[in-house]
Amino acid sequence: MARKAQRSNQPELTAAPVTTALYVRVSTERQADEGYSLDAQKERLQAHCVAQGWPVDPAHIYVDAGISGKSTDRPEFQRMLAAARAENVGRIVAMKLDRLARNVRDFLALADELRGVGCELVMIKESFDTGTPQGKFALTMFAAMAELEASTIKERMLSGKAQKAAEGGWNGAPVPMGYIYSGGTWSVDEAGAAVVRNVFDLFNAGATLRAIARAISTAERTWHPAQVGYILRNGHYAGLAQWDGVEAQGTHPAIVALPAYEAAQSRLAELRRGRPVN
């Protein structure tokens, strides 16, 4: 006769329920009028958690009243993060993304930090839950969108700066020696331009910055190697317009030929790799 399997008297282990926190924030009276008042948010969050079977600990209901979401320096928000980092909270539920973060990039950073301490995020309005496969996929899509947005903004900024430079705009820095800038128009100061050309000629002939500084110093002005280096690195002298780190062909007159400028840059690069330039 087959032996009956004996039942174990050991109690079955069940996972401890995840502690759910609610986050409520309203920054303006207008938001309250549109149905996002503190009480309205709290009621909808609690109803959602009841429907999901998520027990909410009253000690973990965090409310920031009349505080903008532009900064993370919100007292209850920071207290909630501290609870999550201490692993006292395993799930945070809020009405919508902008209750927690001001933009997608900030939200992704928050989600990444909370995921690292085992805490999930739930947004009711967006039907978003980082604890589900769909939520994890949505995070990936959010990350791609944020990266695309950042790249687009950067491209537009660089394009605008290049256009500004090409149009001959000046960024407000001191006008380089050898030039006169007046009424939006550039002209050459021949006395200063002669000094600049001499600096490039001497450097491209093999002189050091220190030797050039001594050679062009006068009774009225003592030159230093750093000042000579500044002239040599300034693309403005070769007709290149520079605006906020972007370089483009300018509309102002050049003092030195572009090949001479490029030769100076090549020698400066070699000297940086090998020995001091002065």
C-alpha positions, 0 to 999 in steps of 0.5 A: 500500500502506498504511503500517504504523504505526511503534511508538514506542521511548519507554517507557510511563509508569506511575504510581508506586506509592502508599506505604501506611502502617499505623497500629496502636493498642491502649490496654488489655489488654482490647482485646488480649484481644478480638483487637485486640492490636498483633500481631493488628492488624498481621497483619490490616492487612498481609494486607489490603494484600497482597490489594489489591496495596498495597506497605507500607513497613516504615518507615511502620508506626506503632504506639502501644501503651497510648495512649488514642484520646481525644487526638491527642497520640500520638507515632506518630500525630503522626509518621504525620501529619507523613509524610502532610503531607510527602507521603511517604505516600499511603494510611493503613490502620487496623483501625477508625475508633476506632483513629484518632479518638475520634468521627465529627467528629474522623475527618471533620476528619482525613479532610479534612486528609489529603485536602488532602495527597493521602492516603487513609484505609482502615478495614478493619472498616468496609470504608471507603476514601476513595479510592473513590466509595463511600468519598467518599459515606460521608464525606458521610453521616458529615458529615451524621450529625455535623451532626445529632448536634451540632444534637440535642445543642445543642437538648437543652442549650438546652431543659434550660437554658431549663427550668432558668431557668424553674424559677427555678434560680440559677447561683451568681452574686452575687444582684442588688441588690434581691433576697434569695435564700434556700433556693431562694426569691426575695424583694424587698429593697425598699430595693435595689428602689427604687434599681433602679426609679429607675435604669430610670425615669431612663434611660428618661426620657433620662438618661445612665449617667454622670448616673444614677451621679451621681444615685444615689451616696451618702456610703456608696456611689459608683456608676459608669456600668458598674454602672448599665449592668449593672442596665439589662441584667439581665433578672432585674429584669423577671422573666426567668430567665437560665441559661447564656445562655438567657432564659425567663420566671421564677417570681421576682417582678419589680422593674420592668415588662417594658415598662420593661425592653424600652424600656431595651434599645431605648435601649441598642441605639440608643446603642451604634449611635450614641454611647457610652452613658455 
